[in-house]
Structures are given as structure tokens and as C-alpha cells.
Amino acid sequence: MKILLTGGAGYIGSHTAVVLSENGHEVVILDNFCNSRKTVLERLQKILGKVLPCVEGDIRDTALVTQILQDYEIDAVIHFAGLKAVGESVEKPIQYYANNVQGTISLLEAMKVTNVKTLVFSSSATVYGNPQYLPIDENHPTSATNPYGRTKLHIEEILKDVAYSDVGWKIICLRYFNPVGAHNSGLIGEDPNGLPNNLMPYLAQVAMGKLPALNIYGSDYPTKDGTGVRDYIHVMDLAEGHLAALESFEKTDRAIDFFNLGTGVGISVFEMKDAFHSISGKAIPFKVTSKRNGDVASCYADVQKAYSDLNWRASRTLEVMCSSTLKFSSNPSK
């Protein structure tokens, strides 16, 4: 298949580009590089031994997206392009709605015009809001607690309406839990611009002495050690989940479906800190600060549906998550 990856130079998009290319698919990247680096394209070339076509632009440019879909004869789209930091979304909600929701509408308009109606959407476990029960399955009520999560939830609702409006559409929404880790080459990984918003790259920078200490946001949650518990999934497992989703379109007649992508295991901040210390051999200074708005105490997935319907299951361990992050973060050419 010829697949357009919006936001394909980003963290999850770049790893998915590798998995898709290695499995015989032709990948085209669209990215505005607002939270990714152009050097990723060179690194993808080193990993794959070939150049992946990339167009620099914004998904809100409907004419550009339409042109790409036509020129490259695209069969399906995986939609990664979106702002993704919970804290930042609380500070900049208009920017998040404009980029995430407006951007998706623009993409859908271009797909409709070009009759490209196969879509995998990069959603998030934040659509579940504060968990009413654990583990969270796909039938859990949705109710986001922050603007980022609400953008994902709004998009899912839009996609439902689109899917039911025309039998030609085939849509899968993948609800990610917490992606971490890096490609085993150490060439690509999570490399945010500025101060990291996510735990793993922050841990790596503390271990390397680039940041003084890990900020732990709250230690009195009703969890096993008082710190937040999350379902961390290796980014390569996540990328393979996208391949499984694409391949599943041939086996189903459902217009739209939803899948959790996680491990089904909850790991606390302290447990992650200790695992990273064990793998790196580096001290991880930390300080406990106040809780962040919009954070929940514990969140981890029921992943049975993805296994039964997509034949997919995460396999990489916490140790691999930490060691691959350290390898990428320590890469002197990064």
C-alpha cells in the first residue's frame, strides 16, 4: 500500500515509517516540523537504506494535502499530526483545538475529495478521562479531563459521524497509552524541542546530567507508592500495532473501530525511575512537586481486544524501554 503519514517525522510516526517500509509498504511523510527535526529523515535513510518522500507543510493546508494524496496515489492515511502535551494544552487550548481538530477536518476534506477513505487515527487513552475502573477496556466511558484529551475525543466523534455517513470509509482509532523507548539502532527516538514533557526523555536528561533532577508531580496519589501509575509501551510495539491495524482492514466490514494499544501493566513513576537507574547505572536525583492539572492517579489498559481482533500484543520489556532510550539519548550524533 501507499501510505501517507501525517506528522511522520515525529516520534511515533518515524518508528511507524520504519515498520511499514520494512514490511513492503510505500511511505510518504507530511510534517511541518513544529515538534520534530529534519535530521530524522537522514536517520530513516540510514536505517532503511533508502530515501522516504517527505513534504514539508501543515495539514491545515487542505489544497496541499489534496495534492499529496493525488500525486503519490495514496491508498491509506495514518494521522499522527497533532500537538500532544497535556500541560501545554491547558495553557494553550486554542492552539490545540486549531491544530488537532481543525487539522483533522482539513485532512478529511482532502481525503473525501480524492476518495482516499482508509484512515488510522492516532488517538489517546486520555479520552477515557479519570478511570472509573481498571484496567480500561474500549467500552469504558469517555470523558477527557484536559484540552489535549478533549481534542482527541472531539476528533473521534467527528470520525464516527464521517464513517457512518458513507459506507466507503474504513477508520480505526488507536488509543495509545504511554509510548517510550527508541529504535534499536539508537538513531531515532523521542527527541522533543525544549524541556521534555514526558517522563522517559526527562529521566534520560537527568541521568546524563543535562537536567538537575526529576520532577515528580505528586506523591500522595492512591497508588502503590503514591506516584502516578501509567501503562508504558515501547514505541516499536506501538508502531507494529499500526501495521496490524492497516492489515486488519481487509478482514472486517466495520466502518469504524477503536483499540487500546498498551501493555496492560501499570508502572509508577518511582518504579520507572528505579528501572532507569538500574539500566543506566546513573544517579537519578528527584524532587516531589505539586500535582499537575488534568493528571489522573492511575491509568492502564485492557489490551485483549487488540490481541483478539488485530493479532497484536506488546512484547518489549521495561528494561528494553529504558536501555533503548539510553542508547538513543547517548548517541553523540543526535
ABEGO torsion letter per residue (X at the ends): XBBBBBGAABAAAAAAAAAAAAAGBBBBBBBAGAABBAAAAAAAAAAAGBBBBBBBEBAABAAAAAAAAAAAGBABBBBABEBABAAAAAABAAAAAAAAAAAAAAAAAAAAAAGBABBBBBBBAAAAEBBABOBBBAABBBBBABAAAAAAAAAAAAAAAAAAABAABBBBBBBBBBBBEBBAAGABBBBBBEBBABAAAAAAAAAAGABABBBBBEAABBBAAGBBBBBBBBAAAAAAAAAAAAAAAAABABABBBBBBBAGBBBBAAAAAAAAAAAAGBBBBBBBBBBBBGBBABBBBBAAAAAAAAGBBBABBAAAAAAAAAAAAABAAX
